[in-house]
Amino acid sequence: MAQPQVACCVLASSCCLSPRASPIASGQSWWRKMFGPWRGRWTRRSTSPTCRGSMASSCQTPFLPWSGPGHCQETIEDCALGVATLALNAVPFAELRFGTLQAKEYFLLFEQLQRKYGHLWNAGGFAWNLQTHQSAGYPLILGLKPQSCERDLKIYVYDTDFASKPIVCSQGMFASEVFVHQFLLHSSCRTTNPQEADFFFVPVYAACVMTKEKKLAGDMDQFYKNLVREELTYFEDQGGLDHIFLWSSETYDFPSWLDYIPDSLFLSVEAAPIECTDFDFFSEETADNFGAHCKHCYWCFTRWKDYVIPGFVEKWSVEKMQLLQKPHEERTYTACYHGADSDSLAIYLYANTTDVRNDLQSLRGRPGFSIGYRFSRITDEYFERIGECHFCFAPKGLGYWSNRLYEVLFAGCIPVILSDHIGLPFDDFLDWPSFSLKWPMNQVGPALAEHLERLVANRKELVKDMHRQVVKNRCWFDYNSEDPSCSPYLGILRYLQKKKAAFPRSTGSRTWDFASPPARGSPRTVA
């Protein structure tokens, strides 16, 4: 097997922020010259085929064999932050090639260099970017930030084949499947003793695997069947009642779930999941097939056992939106929406039970409203715009859930929910009407616009208080929240605590003697 390699600067001297070199030597021209030819192939697109397998020669140039930080000491002394930047960007690549434990070594090297040289990050007029879109989650994922439980819960976490690359899968709106798993894995709630477990969590990065590894619904169905039959050792003890499955998209990625796990607990972003007679018709090119074969299932999610959780918003987005948000008094737009409709994405023609997204476009040009299609530069124009709005429309998408709902909260914008059957996270304890509006999907038009205009003009204190409630409650939707009293994880644990209290532990048909109870998964009978 090839040995892991760590990225190191290959210049012999004065390549960047050396303590013995002039800071002027580091600049954008140097960066382009040294890393431009391969930076896009590797640091930004670490899964590119050009850097897989045996590694093409063009990708080998910036690397030196990895045998601990001491191996690169000379380069580190000359180019510490260059090495740090490359090590950080190498983390997903290292996981793909060598596994999560080796990826952790790259991140630890980055942290070591950042602590020692981070104060030089912008010396010489060139600012090193010491973070990536994913890196905020690495401490949790890599077990470097133990998580407190603060609940009387014991949760057993299974190992599964499709949950083996948490770093690679820790991006995008479906990454809740990674972060909930990693939280439980590194939480004081976790137990490795199945006999004391209240619940059993089954981690599967279904959305990630289907996207990145091109797995089809049939592949996932067979995987789940084998998982339940052969690997979930303790499933039958309670008939699956104490087993938890998480669905991070609008579908349950186990088409045969009703035959295998009907009584298990579901954590889901969607309360009316999409059921298809052919699950593989999810593409823009086959939008008409989606309409013919797929529909919402309103009974699949059962509120007495299942629970809605928020979608995932990356920390860099959260920080950017909070940086650009305007105070209530300085917001100049009554309401905003910039997104796709069926004219730009045909699948919405079949996914929407009404033309809610198209109807929103009818409000374009109205004074005080910013309505239109998606901005080309989402991180600048879009984030800045929604930070200037009092209200932000959150219409139905492919599913009834929409990650836009959570994004606008981080911009301090009051969401106007236009999705009739949406399931709202933590609605058993959050007062959603205090920081959002909900309007019928089939009544989007002038009446809605006039209602919002009246609120802004005549109910200033109410709108101001709703803004305050948005800021107060949005930590419940932030998977990177540092507040131990407010996070999605705490919301999930509160739900499980209630389920535990209401869940009578049945002894079933097992028997035991006075010495000890039977071990879970291997009941002992008495002669």
PyMOL commands that set and color helices and strands:
alter all, ss='L'
color gray80, all
select helices_A, chain A and resi 23-25+28-42+49-51+57-60+69-98+100-120+123-125+135-141+161-163+176-185+194-196+206-212+217-231+235-238+257-260+284-293+315-324+328-330+347-351+356-361+378-386+404-410+432-434+441-443+446-458+460-477+488-502
alter helices_A, ss='H'
color red, helices_A
select strands_A, chain A and resi 5-7+63-65+155-157+199-202+243-247+265-268+274-276+294-296+307-308+333-338+369-372+389-395+414-418+437-438
alter strands_A, ss='S'
color yellow, strands_A
deselect
rebuild
show_as cartoon
